């Protein structure tokens, strides 16, 4: 296999034959990347069967919902991915902010299930991963490991979640219902800011027999599935908004870096719309902004390093957002008092208020960063900013209680709501925004050396190759190759069943 460790052909024919037999027994079919990008191309004969399966059922047919085009009921399919258009009354900026809704994805209510699918399936289809003996290890700060456990379970293999012990209680409750064994939930020290501790645990697990590490921060398939699937989905959202408003410009795509999977959609949008790509991080841990460090509570965005799969040479701006903003706004958006304040004092329309529960902590982070970006670039009403809400508020009920107690003095009233909105929405300025030039991009690229070459053992030539655009263009050529291999596997499975 090439230096990026991704298969380009069938690696183990015997393992693949065994996988075909397992899938035939399960009646399982794998969607291609192209089908997930345009799910209207999925086989129509699946629709009656899929209608009988709930979106949160551990059923193989839910693989056909691992895309952005699920309707509000998460069962049916819609022509345009679900999104919110945030108006000036809420954001305080003239530019519309379009927020794609990750909560519509199946099983975990977050789009990280797409990343998990994209990372595992090329290994399954090529015989690299043997579901009869391998354990898929999913290191994460929450949603990716949930997605990995879900995908593992419905593909008939063992999934192991590795995540910090301080993540929200709701994440662990979900995992406890889905894993095959409680021992498959591995808690590492710390919270959102302790990514290295996750890596250290994965090094230990990699030494055990048949443990297959799928590290989202270093898995180029994570980059590719978002480039191929999320990028076009966001393009559909922008096109729908532009058609409704008589045209417009896609000015920027905003994404917290996290594992740097989702931000790969910015590469697709830049190529097709000329948009700028904005990377977001927690102000309390300003790694990209200042080579800094720290701890924060913006769950789901990682920190303290530059992911190996982050194409920083295509990043245009970096924006820092405080976890005081995301905490406070999460509480306001999910309380009757907070929504009443937004309606009565800010004039936020009801449809927008009804959609605020679709925004989790990292989604709110992206929105604050989008506001700061719109102000910094002085964008107008014809300049759309696109971003994503990875999940909704459902994973953070226990966090809201903590926020009210610790941040708001145990009381969320109209005055407190006004202070939060005034400071973190109306007051979201152009501080902690850096526009990157070539030296700025080189600085971010070089910063990754210390994690990947010195700590994780990536060969220097392989690390350095990522500086060139040709490397990333070469990666893209893998996607149609994988789709062809997946099609062949599906045909073999069908023949095995007949």
C-alpha positions as CSV (number, residue, x, y, z in Angstrom):
1,X,0.0,0.0,0.0
2,X,1.2,3.6,-0.6
3,X,2.5,5.9,2.2
4,X,-0.9,7.1,3.2
5,X,-1.8,3.5,4.2
6,X,-5.0,3.4,2.1
7,X,-5.7,0.3,-0.1
8,X,-6.0,0.7,-3.9
9,X,-6.9,-2.9,-4.7
10,X,-8.0,-6.1,-3.0
11,X,-5.2,-6.9,-0.5
12,X,-6.4,-10.2,0.9
13,X,-8.7,-12.2,-1.4
14,X,-9.4,-14.8,1.3
15,X,-10.5,-12.3,3.8
16,X,-12.7,-10.6,1.2
17,X,-14.3,-13.9,0.2
18,X,-15.1,-14.5,3.9
19,X,-16.6,-11.0,4.2
20,X,-18.7,-11.6,1.1
21,X,-20.2,-14.7,2.7
22,X,-20.9,-12.9,6.0
23,X,-22.6,-10.0,4.1
24,X,-24.6,-12.5,2.1
25,X,-25.9,-14.1,5.3
26,X,-26.8,-10.7,6.6
27,X,-28.4,-9.5,3.4
28,X,-26.0,-6.5,3.5
29,X,-25.2,-4.1,0.7
30,X,-22.6,-1.3,1.0
31,X,-23.5,2.1,-0.4
32,X,-20.7,3.7,-2.5
33,X,-19.3,7.2,-1.8
34,X,-21.0,8.4,-4.9
35,X,-24.4,7.1,-3.8
36,X,-24.0,8.8,-0.4
37,X,-23.1,12.1,-2.2
38,X,-26.3,11.7,-4.3
39,X,-28.6,9.3,-2.5
40,X,-31.2,9.6,-5.2
41,X,-29.0,7.2,-7.0
42,X,-29.4,4.5,-4.4
43,X,-31.3,1.4,-5.6
44,X,-35.0,2.2,-5.5
45,X,-35.9,-1.4,-4.5
46,X,-34.4,-0.6,-1.1
47,X,-37.0,2.1,-0.3
48,X,-39.9,-0.2,0.8
49,X,-37.6,-2.2,3.1
50,X,-36.0,1.0,4.5
51,X,-39.4,2.4,5.4
52,X,-39.8,-0.4,7.9
53,X,-36.6,0.4,9.7
54,X,-36.3,3.1,12.3
55,X,-33.5,5.6,11.9
56,X,-32.0,4.6,15.2
57,X,-32.3,0.9,14.8
58,X,-29.1,-1.2,14.7
59,X,-30.0,-2.4,11.2
60,X,-27.8,-2.7,8.1
61,X,-30.4,-0.9,6.0
62,X,-29.5,2.3,7.9
63,X,-26.3,2.4,6.0
64,X,-28.5,3.9,3.2
65,X,-29.3,6.8,5.5
66,X,-25.6,7.7,6.2
67,X,-25.9,11.0,4.1
68,X,-27.1,14.6,4.5
69,X,-30.4,14.2,2.6
70,X,-32.5,12.7,5.4
71,X,-35.8,14.6,6.1
72,X,-36.8,16.1,9.4
73,X,-38.3,12.7,10.5
74,X,-34.9,11.1,9.7
75,X,-36.7,8.4,7.7
76,X,-37.6,9.9,4.3
77,X,-35.2,11.5,1.8
78,X,-35.4,15.2,0.7
79,X,-34.0,16.9,-2.4
80,X,-32.0,19.4,-0.4
81,X,-30.1,18.6,2.9
82,X,-31.8,20.0,6.0
83,X,-30.4,23.4,7.1
84,X,-31.2,26.5,9.0
85,X,-30.8,30.0,7.6
86,X,-29.8,32.3,10.6
87,X,-31.2,35.8,10.1
88,X,-29.6,39.1,11.1
89,X,-32.0,39.4,14.1
90,X,-30.1,36.5,15.7
91,X,-26.6,36.9,14.3
92,X,-26.3,40.7,14.0
93,X,-24.5,40.5,10.7
94,X,-25.9,41.2,7.2
95,X,-24.6,37.9,5.6
96,X,-26.9,34.9,5.9
97,X,-25.4,32.0,7.8
98,X,-26.5,28.6,6.4
99,X,-26.2,25.7,8.9
100,X,-26.3,22.1,7.7
101,X,-28.0,19.8,10.3
102,X,-26.0,16.8,11.3
103,X,-28.6,15.6,13.8
104,X,-30.5,14.1,10.8
105,X,-28.0,11.3,10.4
106,X,-29.1,7.9,11.6
107,X,-28.3,6.0,14.8
108,X,-26.2,8.7,16.5
109,X,-27.9,11.9,15.4
110,X,-24.5,13.3,14.2
111,X,-22.7,13.4,10.9
112,X,-19.6,11.7,12.4
113,X,-21.2,8.4,11.4
114,X,-20.4,9.3,7.9
115,X,-16.7,9.6,8.8
116,X,-16.7,6.2,10.5
117,X,-18.3,4.6,7.4
118,X,-15.8,6.2,5.2
119,X,-12.8,5.0,7.2
120,X,-13.9,1.4,7.7
121,X,-15.6,0.4,4.4
122,X,-12.5,0.7,2.1
123,X,-10.7,-1.6,4.4
124,X,-13.6,-4.1,4.5
125,X,-14.1,-4.1,0.8
126,X,-10.4,-4.7,0.0
127,X,-9.9,-7.5,2.6
128,X,-7.7,-5.4,4.9
129,X,-10.1,-5.5,7.8
130,X,-11.5,-8.9,8.7
131,X,-14.9,-8.6,10.5
132,X,-14.6,-12.1,11.8
133,X,-11.6,-11.3,14.0
134,X,-10.6,-7.6,14.0
135,X,-11.8,-5.2,16.6
136,X,-12.3,-1.7,15.1
137,X,-10.9,0.9,17.6
138,X,-12.4,4.3,17.4
139,X,-10.5,7.1,19.2
140,X,-12.6,10.2,19.6
141,X,-13.9,12.9,22.0
142,X,-17.4,11.6,21.5
143,X,-19.4,11.5,18.2
144,X,-16.8,9.7,16.0
145,X,-16.5,6.8,18.4
146,X,-20.3,6.6,18.6
147,X,-20.5,6.5,14.8
148,X,-17.8,3.8,14.8
149,X,-19.5,1.6,17.3
150,X,-22.8,2.0,15.3
151,X,-21.2,1.1,11.9
152,X,-19.2,-1.7,13.5
153,X,-22.3,-3.3,15.0
154,X,-24.5,-3.2,11.9
155,X,-21.6,-4.5,9.8
156,X,-21.3,-7.5,12.2
157,X,-17.9,-6.7,13.8
158,X,-16.7,-5.5,17.2
159,X,-16.3,-1.8,17.8
160,X,-14.2,-0.3,20.7
161,X,-14.8,3.3,21.8
162,X,-11.9,5.3,23.2
163,X,-12.9,8.7,24.7
164,X,-12.1,11.0,27.6
165,X,-13.8,10.2,30.8
166,X,-15.1,13.8,31.2
167,X,-17.3,13.9,28.2
168,X,-21.0,14.4,28.5
169,X,-23.0,11.7,30.4
170,X,-25.3,11.3,27.4
171,X,-22.5,10.1,25.2
172,X,-21.7,7.3,27.6
173,X,-25.3,6.4,28.0
174,X,-25.6,5.9,24.3
175,X,-22.4,3.8,24.1
176,X,-23.6,1.6,26.9
177,X,-26.6,0.7,24.9
178,X,-24.7,-0.1,21.7
179,X,-21.5,-1.8,22.6
180,X,-21.2,-5.6,22.7
181,X,-19.4,-5.5,26.0
182,X,-19.0,-2.7,28.6
183,X,-15.2,-3.3,28.3
184,X,-15.5,-1.9,24.8
185,X,-15.9,1.6,26.3
186,X,-12.4,2.8,27.2
187,X,-12.3,6.0,29.3
188,X,-9.0,8.0,29.1
189,X,-8.0,10.8,31.5
190,X,-9.4,14.3,31.0
191,X,-11.9,15.9,28.8
192,X,-12.1,17.5,25.4
193,X,-8.5,18.9,25.6
194,X,-6.8,15.5,26.3
195,X,-6.4,14.1,22.8
196,X,-2.8,12.9,23.4
197,X,-4.1,10.6,26.1
198,X,-6.4,9.0,23.5
199,X,-3.4,8.5,21.2
200,X,-1.4,6.9,24.1
201,X,-4.2,4.4,24.8
202,X,-4.4,3.5,21.1
203,X,-0.7,2.8,21.0
204,X,-1.3,0.3,23.8
205,X,-4.3,-1.3,22.0
206,X,-2.4,-1.5,18.8
207,X,0.0,-4.0,20.4
208,X,-2.9,-6.4,21.2
209,X,-3.8,-9.1,18.7
210,X,-6.4,-8.1,16.1
211,X,-7.0,-4.5,17.2
212,X,-7.4,-2.2,14.2
213,X,-6.9,1.5,15.0
214,X,-9.0,3.9,13.0
215,X,-7.6,7.2,14.2
216,X,-9.8,9.9,12.7
217,X,-7.1,12.5,13.1
218,X,-4.8,10.6,10.8
219,X,-7.3,8.7,8.6
220,X,-7.2,10.2,5.1
221,X,-10.4,8.4,4.3
222,X,-12.0,10.8,6.8
223,X,-10.8,13.7,4.7
224,X,-12.0,12.0,1.5
225,X,-15.5,11.0,2.5
226,X,-16.2,14.6,3.6
227,X,-14.6,16.0,0.4
228,X,-16.7,13.6,-1.7
229,X,-20.0,13.6,0.3
230,X,-20.2,16.6,2.6
231,X,-18.8,19.1,0.1
232,X,-21.4,18.5,-2.6
233,X,-24.2,18.4,0.1
234,X,-23.2,21.9,1.3
235,X,-23.1,22.9,-2.4
236,X,-26.7,21.8,-2.7
237,X,-27.7,23.9,0.3
238,X,-26.0,27.0,-1.1
239,X,-27.6,26.4,-4.5
240,X,-31.0,26.1,-3.0
241,X,-30.6,29.3,-0.9
242,X,-29.3,31.2,-4.0
243,X,-32.2,30.0,-6.2
244,X,-34.6,31.2,-3.5
245,X,-32.9,34.6,-3.2
246,X,-32.2,35.3,-6.8
247,X,-28.5,34.5,-6.7
248,X,-25.6,35.2,-4.4
249,X,-22.1,34.2,-3.6
250,X,-20.7,31.5,-1.4
251,X,-18.2,33.6,0.5
252,X,-16.9,31.2,3.2
253,X,-17.1,27.8,4.7
254,X,-16.6,27.7,8.4
255,X,-15.6,24.5,10.4
256,X,-14.0,23.8,13.7
257,X,-10.9,21.7,12.9
258,X,-11.6,18.8,15.3
259,X,-10.3,15.8,13.4
260,X,-10.1,17.9,10.2
261,X,-12.5,15.6,8.4
262,X,-15.4,18.0,8.0
263,X,-13.2,20.9,7.0
264,X,-12.2,18.9,3.9
265,X,-15.6,19.9,2.5
266,X,-14.0,23.4,2.2
267,X,-11.6,22.0,-0.5
268,X,-14.6,20.9,-2.6
269,X,-16.4,24.2,-2.1
270,X,-13.3,26.2,-2.9
271,X,-12.9,24.4,-6.2
272,X,-16.5,24.8,-7.2
273,X,-17.5,28.1,-5.7
274,X,-14.3,29.9,-4.9
275,X,-15.2,30.2,-1.2
276,X,-12.7,30.7,1.6
277,X,-12.1,28.0,4.2
278,X,-12.2,29.1,7.8
279,X,-10.7,26.9,10.5
280,X,-12.1,27.3,14.1
281,X,-10.6,26.4,17.4
282,X,-11.2,27.1,21.1
283,X,-9.8,30.4,22.3
284,X,-8.8,28.7,25.6
285,X,-6.4,26.4,23.5
286,X,-5.2,28.7,20.7
287,X,-3.0,26.1,18.9
288,X,-3.5,27.4,15.4
289,X,-3.7,31.0,16.4
290,X,-0.7,31.2,18.7
291,X,0.9,27.7,18.9
292,X,-0.7,27.7,22.3
293,X,-2.3,25.2,24.7
294,X,-4.9,25.0,27.4
295,X,-8.2,23.3,28.2
296,X,-11.8,24.0,27.1
297,X,-15.3,22.7,26.9
298,X,-16.2,23.0,23.2
299,X,-17.0,19.2,23.0
300,X,-16.2,17.7,19.6
301,X,-13.5,20.0,18.2
302,X,-10.2,18.6,19.7
303,X,-7.1,20.7,20.2
304,X,-3.3,21.0,20.9
305,X,-2.3,19.7,17.5
306,X,-2.8,19.9,13.8
307,X,-4.4,16.7,12.5
308,X,-2.5,14.9,9.9
309,X,-5.4,15.0,7.5
310,X,-5.9,18.8,7.7
311,X,-5.0,20.4,4.4
312,X,-3.8,23.6,6.0
313,X,-2.3,24.9,2.8
314,X,-5.9,25.4,1.6
315,X,-7.0,27.2,4.8
316,X,-7.6,30.9,4.5
317,X,-8.6,32.1,8.0
318,X,-8.3,30.9,11.6
319,X,-10.9,32.0,14.2
320,X,-10.8,31.6,17.9
321,X,-14.1,31.1,19.9
322,X,-14.4,31.1,23.7
323,X,-16.1,28.2,25.4
324,X,-17.9,30.8,27.5
325,X,-19.8,31.7,24.3
326,X,-20.7,28.2,23.4
327,X,-21.7,27.3,27.0
328,X,-23.8,30.4,27.5
329,X,-25.5,30.2,24.1
330,X,-26.3,26.5,24.5
331,X,-28.1,27.3,27.7
332,X,-30.0,30.3,26.2
333,X,-31.0,28.4,23.0
334,X,-32.4,25.5,25.0
335,X,-34.5,27.4,27.6
336,X,-37.9,28.9,27.4
337,X,-36.6,32.1,29.0
338,X,-33.8,32.3,26.5
339,X,-36.0,31.8,23.5
340,X,-38.6,34.2,24.8
341,X,-35.9,36.9,25.1
342,X,-34.7,36.2,21.5
343,X,-38.3,36.5,20.2
344,X,-39.5,39.5,22.2
345,X,-36.4,41.6,22.5
346,X,-34.4,40.6,19.4
347,X,-37.2,39.8,17.0
348,X,-35.9,36.4,16.1
349,X,-38.6,34.6,14.0
350,X,-40.3,31.5,15.3
351,X,-38.9,29.1,12.6
352,X,-35.4,30.0,13.7
353,X,-36.2,29.6,17.4
354,X,-37.7,26.2,16.6
355,X,-34.5,25.1,15.0
356,X,-32.1,26.1,17.9
357,X,-32.4,22.7,19.5
358,X,-30.6,21.3,16.4
359,X,-27.4,23.0,17.4
360,X,-24.9,21.2,19.7
361,X,-21.9,22.8,21.3
362,X,-19.6,22.5,18.3
363,X,-22.3,23.8,16.0
364,X,-22.8,26.9,18.1
365,X,-19.0,27.3,18.0
366,X,-19.1,27.3,14.2
367,X,-22.0,29.8,14.2
368,X,-20.1,32.3,16.4
369,X,-17.0,31.8,14.2
370,X,-19.2,32.4,11.1
371,X,-20.4,35.7,12.6
372,X,-16.9,36.8,13.3
373,X,-15.9,35.8,9.8
374,X,-18.8,37.8,8.3
375,X,-17.7,40.9,10.3
376,X,-14.1,40.5,9.5
377,X,-14.7,40.2,5.7
378,X,-17.5,42.8,5.8
379,X,-19.9,40.5,4.1
380,X,-23.3,41.6,2.8
381,X,-26.7,40.1,2.3
382,X,-25.6,38.5,-1.0
383,X,-22.6,36.7,0.7
384,X,-23.6,33.4,2.2
385,X,-21.5,31.7,4.9
386,X,-22.0,27.9,5.1
387,X,-21.2,25.9,8.2
388,X,-22.4,22.7,10.0
389,X,-23.9,21.6,13.2
390,X,-22.4,18.2,13.8
391,X,-25.1,17.2,16.3
392,X,-28.0,18.7,18.2
393,X,-28.6,19.6,21.8
394,X,-29.7,16.1,22.7
395,X,-26.2,15.0,23.8
396,X,-25.8,17.9,26.2
397,X,-28.7,18.0,28.6
398,X,-26.4,17.3,31.6
399,X,-24.0,20.0,30.3
400,X,-26.8,22.6,30.2
401,X,-27.5,22.0,33.9
402,X,-23.8,22.4,34.7
403,X,-23.5,25.6,32.6
404,X,-26.4,27.3,34.4
405,X,-24.9,26.4,37.8
406,X,-21.3,27.3,37.0
407,X,-21.5,30.0,34.4
408,X,-24.8,31.8,35.2
409,X,-24.9,31.7,39.0
410,X,-27.5,28.9,39.1
411,X,-30.1,31.1,37.5
412,X,-31.0,31.7,33.8
413,X,-33.4,34.7,33.7
414,X,-34.0,37.4,31.1
415,X,-31.1,39.5,32.3
416,X,-28.7,36.6,32.1
417,X,-30.0,35.7,28.6
418,X,-29.5,39.3,27.5
419,X,-26.0,39.4,28.8
420,X,-25.1,36.1,27.0
421,X,-26.6,37.2,23.7
422,X,-25.1,40.7,24.0
423,X,-21.6,39.5,24.7
424,X,-21.4,36.5,22.5
425,X,-23.6,37.2,19.5
426,X,-24.0,41.0,19.2
427,X,-20.5,41.4,20.7
428,X,-18.8,38.8,18.5
429,X,-16.1,41.0,17.0
430,X,-13.1,40.6,14.8
431,X,-10.7,39.8,17.6
432,X,-8.9,36.4,17.5
433,X,-9.2,36.3,13.7
434,X,-6.1,35.6,11.5
435,X,-6.1,35.8,7.8
436,X,-3.4,33.4,6.5
437,X,-0.8,34.1,3.9
438,X,1.8,31.7,2.6
439,X,4.1,32.1,5.7
440,X,1.0,31.7,7.9
441,X,0.0,28.4,6.2
442,X,3.6,27.1,6.4
443,X,3.6,27.9,10.2
444,X,0.5,25.8,10.7
445,X,1.9,23.0,8.5
446,X,5.2,22.9,10.4
447,X,3.5,22.8,13.7
448,X,2.2,19.4,12.9
449,X,5.7,18.0,12.7
450,X,5.9,17.7,16.5
451,X,2.8,15.5,16.8
452,X,3.1,13.3,13.8
453,X,6.9,12.9,13.1
454,X,8.3,13.2,16.6
455,X,5.4,11.6,18.7
456,X,3.5,9.4,16.3
457,X,6.4,8.1,14.0
458,X,5.2,9.3,10.6
459,X,8.1,9.3,8.2
460,X,9.3,12.8,7.4
461,X,8.9,12.4,3.6
462,X,5.3,11.2,4.1
463,X,4.6,14.1,6.4
464,X,6.2,16.6,4.0
465,X,4.4,15.3,0.9
466,X,1.2,16.8,2.3
467,X,2.5,20.3,1.7
468,X,1.9,19.9,-2.0
469,X,-1.5,20.2,-3.7
470,X,-0.6,17.2,-5.8
471,X,-0.7,15.0,-2.8
472,X,-4.4,15.9,-2.1
473,X,-5.4,15.6,-5.7
474,X,-3.8,12.2,-5.8
475,X,-5.9,11.1,-2.8
476,X,-9.1,12.1,-4.6
477,X,-8.3,9.6,-7.3
478,X,-8.8,6.8,-4.7
479,X,-12.6,7.5,-4.3
480,X,-13.8,6.2,-7.7
481,X,-11.4,3.2,-7.3
482,X,-13.0,2.4,-3.9
483,X,-16.5,2.8,-5.4
484,X,-15.6,0.3,-8.1
485,X,-14.3,-2.2,-5.5
486,X,-17.5,-1.7,-3.4
487,X,-19.7,-2.3,-6.5
488,X,-17.8,-5.5,-7.2
489,X,-18.2,-6.7,-3.6
490,X,-21.9,-5.9,-3.7
491,X,-22.2,-8.0,-6.9
492,X,-20.4,-10.9,-5.3
493,X,-22.7,-10.7,-2.3
494,X,-25.7,-10.7,-4.5
495,X,-24.4,-13.7,-6.5
496,X,-23.6,-15.5,-3.2
497,X,-27.3,-15.1,-2.1
498,X,-28.8,-16.2,-5.4
